[in-house]
Amino acid sequence: MYFARPVRAALFFSAPRALPTGGVFRAPALFRTRPARYHYGQRGHGRKGTGMPRFVVQKHFRDRDDFHYDLMLECGEVLLTWQSGAPPDADKELPCLVRQLPDHRTEYLAYQGPISRGRGWCEIYDRGTFEWAAPPDGLAEPADCDLQDFLLVRLDGGRVRGTYRLKREPMSGDDYWRLARTDD
């Protein structure tokens, strides 16, 4: 049985092209490399100029059946990032153990699409603004990103809303934290 050659990845990661039939090919949104433009209602969640730091929850796929969620909090010029097996709004899964990842660039606040070096792709699950509910020890202002052992943040997004506590787990190493929702 004859099978056609697979479509090359470069086809999906480029700008729209003219097809031989005269139409224009546009890659599916999942494979576009430009940041997505989202509008979450009238409040302007996650837009610059609101004066509040922003957050994003991304769903990161390694393949169709293997995925996790990344919670990213804007702190100065970087995003503090934690990896979780469930989104923060999944009350049945909380509290859960999350792993702190290296800081990410702020471009990930609006990015969805393929991730470099064949690490899968990501899509935005939710985004919005947040505020430090109580300044943790050693965090005098949001621009000072030297984390201690405890964070309390109030998230205000389209799906994820409420106050969340991130507490470092001493027995699990420096990069594991416990994420829990607190009573508002």
C-alpha positions as CSV (number, residue, x, y, z in Angstrom):
1,M,0.0,0.0,0.0
2,Y,1.4,3.4,-0.9
3,F,1.4,6.2,1.7
4,A,2.1,9.9,0.9
5,R,5.2,11.4,2.4
6,P,4.6,13.0,5.8
7,V,4.2,16.8,5.9
8,R,7.4,18.5,6.9
9,A,7.3,20.4,10.2
10,A,8.6,23.6,8.5
11,L,5.3,23.8,6.7
12,F,3.5,24.3,10.0
13,F,5.9,26.9,11.4
14,S,5.9,29.4,8.6
15,A,3.8,32.3,7.5
16,P,0.8,31.7,5.2
17,R,1.7,30.3,1.8
18,A,0.0,30.4,-1.5
19,L,-1.2,27.0,-2.6
20,P,-0.9,25.8,-6.2
21,T,-4.7,25.9,-6.5
22,G,-4.7,29.6,-5.7
23,G,-5.9,29.4,-2.1
24,V,-3.8,30.3,1.0
25,F,-2.7,27.7,3.5
26,R,-2.8,28.8,7.1
27,A,-1.3,26.6,9.8
28,P,-3.7,25.5,12.6
29,A,-3.6,27.8,15.7
30,L,-1.9,25.0,17.6
31,F,1.2,25.2,15.4
32,R,1.5,29.0,15.0
33,T,4.6,30.5,16.4
34,R,3.3,34.0,16.9
35,P,1.7,34.9,20.3
36,A,-2.0,34.4,20.5
37,R,-4.3,37.4,21.1
38,Y,-6.8,36.6,23.8
39,H,-9.6,38.8,25.1
40,Y,-11.0,37.5,28.4
41,G,-14.0,39.8,28.8
42,Q,-14.2,43.4,29.8
43,R,-11.7,43.4,32.6
44,G,-8.6,43.1,30.4
45,H,-7.1,40.2,32.1
46,G,-3.4,39.9,31.6
47,R,-2.9,43.0,29.5
48,K,0.0,45.4,30.0
49,G,-0.7,48.8,31.6
50,T,-3.1,47.5,34.3
51,G,-0.5,48.1,37.0
52,M,-0.8,44.7,38.4
53,P,1.5,41.7,37.8
54,R,0.2,39.1,35.4
55,F,0.0,35.3,35.6
56,V,-0.6,32.6,33.0
57,V,-1.5,28.9,33.3
58,Q,-0.2,26.9,30.3
59,K,-1.1,23.4,29.3
60,H,2.1,21.8,28.1
61,F,1.8,18.8,25.9
62,R,4.8,16.5,25.3
63,D,2.5,14.3,23.1
64,R,-1.3,13.8,22.9
65,D,-1.5,11.8,26.2
66,D,1.3,13.3,28.2
67,F,0.7,16.8,29.5
68,H,1.1,19.0,32.6
69,Y,0.2,22.5,33.6
70,D,2.7,25.4,34.2
71,L,1.7,28.2,36.6
72,M,3.8,31.3,35.8
73,L,3.7,34.5,38.0
74,E,5.2,37.7,36.7
75,C,8.0,39.0,38.9
76,G,9.9,41.9,37.4
77,E,11.4,40.8,34.1
78,V,10.9,37.0,34.6
79,L,8.1,34.6,35.3
80,L,8.4,32.4,38.4
81,T,7.2,29.0,37.2
82,W,5.8,25.8,38.8
83,Q,4.8,22.6,37.1
84,S,1.7,20.8,38.2
85,G,-0.3,17.7,37.2
86,A,-3.6,19.6,37.5
87,P,-4.7,23.1,36.9
88,P,-5.0,25.4,40.0
89,D,-8.8,25.5,39.7
90,A,-9.2,21.7,40.1
91,D,-10.3,21.8,43.7
92,K,-10.4,18.0,43.9
93,E,-6.7,17.7,43.1
94,L,-5.5,20.4,45.6
95,P,-3.4,20.5,47.7
96,C,-0.8,19.0,45.4
97,L,2.9,18.8,45.1
98,V,4.3,21.1,42.4
99,R,7.9,21.4,41.1
100,Q,9.5,24.8,40.6
101,L,11.1,25.3,37.2
102,P,13.7,27.8,36.1
103,D,12.5,31.3,35.5
104,H,10.9,31.8,32.1
105,R,10.8,34.9,29.9
106,T,7.8,37.2,30.0
107,E,7.0,36.4,26.4
108,Y,5.4,33.2,27.7
109,L,2.5,35.3,29.1
110,A,1.0,35.3,25.6
111,Y,2.7,32.5,23.8
112,Q,1.1,29.3,22.6
113,G,2.6,26.9,20.0
114,P,5.5,24.6,19.6
115,I,8.3,24.6,22.1
116,S,11.9,24.6,20.9
117,R,14.1,21.4,20.7
118,G,11.2,19.1,20.2
119,R,9.7,19.5,23.7
120,G,6.1,19.5,22.6
121,W,3.7,22.4,22.4
122,C,1.8,24.6,24.8
123,E,-1.6,26.3,24.9
124,I,-2.9,28.9,27.3
125,Y,-5.3,27.4,29.8
126,D,-6.0,30.7,31.7
127,R,-4.3,34.1,32.3
128,G,-5.0,37.2,34.2
129,T,-3.6,39.4,37.0
130,F,-2.6,38.6,40.5
131,E,-1.5,40.4,43.7
132,W,0.7,39.3,46.6
133,A,-1.9,38.6,49.3
134,A,0.7,38.8,52.0
135,P,4.3,39.7,51.3
136,P,6.3,36.6,52.1
137,D,9.5,36.8,54.1
138,G,12.3,38.3,52.0
139,L,10.0,39.6,49.3
140,A,9.8,43.3,49.9
141,E,8.3,44.2,46.6
142,P,7.2,42.2,43.5
143,A,10.4,43.2,41.6
144,D,12.5,41.3,44.3
145,C,12.3,37.7,43.1
146,D,14.4,36.0,45.7
147,L,11.9,33.5,47.0
148,Q,11.8,32.2,50.6
149,D,9.7,29.3,51.7
150,F,6.1,30.7,51.5
151,L,4.0,32.6,48.9
152,L,0.4,33.7,49.2
153,V,-1.1,35.1,46.0
154,R,-4.6,36.2,44.9
155,L,-5.2,35.2,41.3
156,D,-7.9,36.8,39.1
157,G,-8.3,35.1,35.8
158,G,-11.0,33.8,33.6
159,R,-11.0,30.3,35.1
160,V,-8.6,30.5,38.0
161,R,-9.8,32.9,40.8
162,G,-9.0,32.9,44.5
163,T,-6.2,32.9,47.0
164,Y,-3.5,30.3,46.6
165,R,-0.7,29.3,49.0
166,L,2.7,28.0,47.7
167,K,4.8,26.5,50.5
168,R,8.2,24.9,50.0
169,E,8.4,21.3,51.0
170,P,11.5,20.8,53.1
171,M,11.8,17.0,52.7
172,S,11.3,17.0,48.9
173,G,14.3,19.3,48.0
174,D,14.5,22.9,47.1
175,D,12.4,22.7,44.0
176,Y,9.2,21.1,45.3
177,W,6.3,23.2,46.7
178,R,2.8,22.4,48.0
179,L,0.1,24.3,46.2
180,A,-3.2,24.8,48.0
181,R,-6.2,27.0,47.8
182,T,-7.0,29.0,50.9
183,D,-10.4,30.2,52.0
184,D,-11.2,33.6,50.6
